[in-house]
């Protein structure tokens, strides 16, 4: 229902070679079913799309792990419609080279048309992957910010159908060691998130307790995916 079109130039050489060989752009959805996590390697793509498409091209594992950043240029500003692997700070640095006056607006939505009216007012999503519970595994996702919040969740009990995503350096009782998935840097977390979701579904994990990092421009996309996955 929008009057706009999103355009993307992929970074991967195989995708660029495919487009060059075709001599035209490609209109195609992502390799995931609606609402599901995006595949970040070939095995995940096969699990999601086998039998649903004629062919799948193996380009190796994703470099970033999270989807692209979607922006719209309107009213002398760049609106981030969907946060992604390119951060607001990186966008601002690039935009400054083109127009020092150009603002970067996070979380806002520009008018759909010159007549005004936002996507929300028109009952439309601002962009793909922004409207409802999205990028989610079958497992229930519960978020915690600090050890106190985690203790409250753990007080409800644990078992083989629950797993915990925890930063390196956080300690838990030894009895819980087998239930913990350790992540290193924020980049590592973002890169592995959808693989963790897929593995949890394969093992039929009922609940994932996921650490939610503090809000910053560096964590904007990661927090967005975690919060969306946790929506009931």
N, C-alpha and C positions, 0 to 999 in steps of 0.2 A: 503493500500500500504506500510505500514511500515514493518520492519523486527523485530519489538519488540512487546511484550505483556505486558499489564498492569495487575498487581496483587494487590488485596486489601484484607485486613483482617478487616471485620467490627467490630465495638465495641459493637454493640447492642446484648444483650444476646439472643434475639429471632432469629436474623440472624445467630448467632454462633450455636445455637441449630439446626436450619434448616440444616446448612452445615454438622454438625456432624451426624444428622439423615440420610442424603443422603449418607454420606461417601465419598463425592467428592466435588470438587469446583463447583461453579455455574457460568455459562456464561449468563449474563443478562444485559440489558440496565437499565438506571435509569427510574423512574416512571414519566417521563415527555416526551412530544413530542418534537421533535427537535426544538431548538431555544426558547422553552418556559421555564418559571421559574420552578425550581424543587419543588415538593410538600414537605412541611415540617410538615404536619400532615395528618391524615387519610382522612379527608374530602377533602383536596386538591388532594390527590391521587385518590380518587373516581371521583372527577370532571374531572380530566385529563384522566383517564384510563378506566373508566367504559365502558363496551362493547367492549373494545380493548384487554382485557386479560381474562384468565379463572378465576383468583382469585387474591385477594389483601390481604396481611397479615397486620393487624393493629399492629404496634409496638409502638404506642404512638407518641407524638410530637418529632421532631428533637431537639437534645440538642444544636446544634451550629447554624443551619440555612443555612449555606453555604456549598457548595460541598467540597469534599476531595481535599487535596493538591496532585498534581501529580508531581513526580520527576523522573529524569533519572540519573543513575550513569554512567558517561562517562568521559574519560580522567582525571581521578583523581579529579573529581568534582561532586557535586550534582546540576543538573540543575532543577530549578523549572519551569516546563512546564505549569502548571496551578496553580495559587495561590489558597489556600483554608484555611480551619479553622486552620491548623497547620502553624504557622508563620515561616518566614525565621530565626528569632532568636531561635525559638524552635528547628528547624532542625539543626542549627549550634551547639546548646548545645548538642544535641544527637550525632551529627557526631563527635564532639570533643572527645567523650568517645571512639569512634571506631578508628578514625584516626585524630590526631591534624592537619595534613596537608591538610585534605579534605576541599575544597572550596565550598561555597554555592553561586551559580550564579543565579540571578534573571533576568528573561527576555531573557536570551540567549537560543539558541537551539543547541544541539550537533549534530554531523554528524549522519545521518541515519544508515550508515554502516561503516565498516572499510575503505572503499574506499573514504570516505568524502562525502560532500554534505548535506546541511541542509534540514529540512522539507520544508521550504519556497522555496528553490531552486528546490525542486522536485514537488512543487505545492500541497503539503499535509499539513494538519493541524499538529501542533506539538503534540497535544493531543486532546481528546474530549473537546469541549466547548471553543475553542481558535481561531476560524477562522473568524466568522462573527458576526453580531448582534445576541446576544445570551442571554438567561435567561431573556427575555423581555416580558412584558405584552402587551396587545393590545393598551393601552394608550401610548401616546407620552411622552417620558421621556426627561425632560430638567434639566440640572444640574446648581447649583450655589455654589460658594465657600464661599462668604461672603455676608453681608447685602446689599452692594452696587450692587452686581450682582443680588440679589433677587429683589431689588427695580426696576431695569431695566426690569425684567421679569414681575413684577406686574404692571408696567406702561402700559403694553399691555392690561390690563383689567383682570377681574376675573369673575367667575360665578360658577354655580352648577356643571359644568362638569370639573372643575379644582380643584386639591387638592395639598397641600404643605406639604412636610415632613420637619420638623423643629426641631432642638435640643431644649431641655428644656432651658428656659432663654431668648430665642430670642422673642422679642415682635413684634406684628403686630397690625394694626388697629382693633378695636373691630368688625368691619363689616366682617372681614375675619376669625374670630375665628372658625366658623363652618367648614371652609375649611382646617384647619390645623391638621396634624397628628403629635403629639409630640413623640419624641424618647429620651431615656435617654442616657445610655452609648453607646460606640461603639459596645459592645457585644450585647446590646439590639437592636441596629440598624441592625446588621447582622442577628440576630435571627428572627427579624420580617419582614425583607425586602420582602421576597417572599410572605408572608401572606398579606402584604400591596398591593403588585402587584395583587394578586388574588382577594382581596376585591375590588380593583379599577376596575378590569375587570367585576366583578359581578354587580357593580353599574354603569357600562358603563361610567366610568370617561374618558374624552377625553385626559386629560393632567395631568401629575404628575410633579411638581417642586420638585426636590430632592436635599437636601444638600449633597455636596461632601466633605467629611472630608479631612484634610490636609494629604499629603503623608507621610507615615511612614511604618515601617515593620508591625506594628499592624493593619494598615488600608489597606494593600496591596490587600487582597482578596476582601474586601468590595468595594474599589474603582474600582477594575477590573470589578466586576459585574455591578456596576452603569454605568461605561463608556460603557461597551458592550451593556447594555440595551438601552442606549441613542443613539446608532448608527442608522442612518437612513437606 
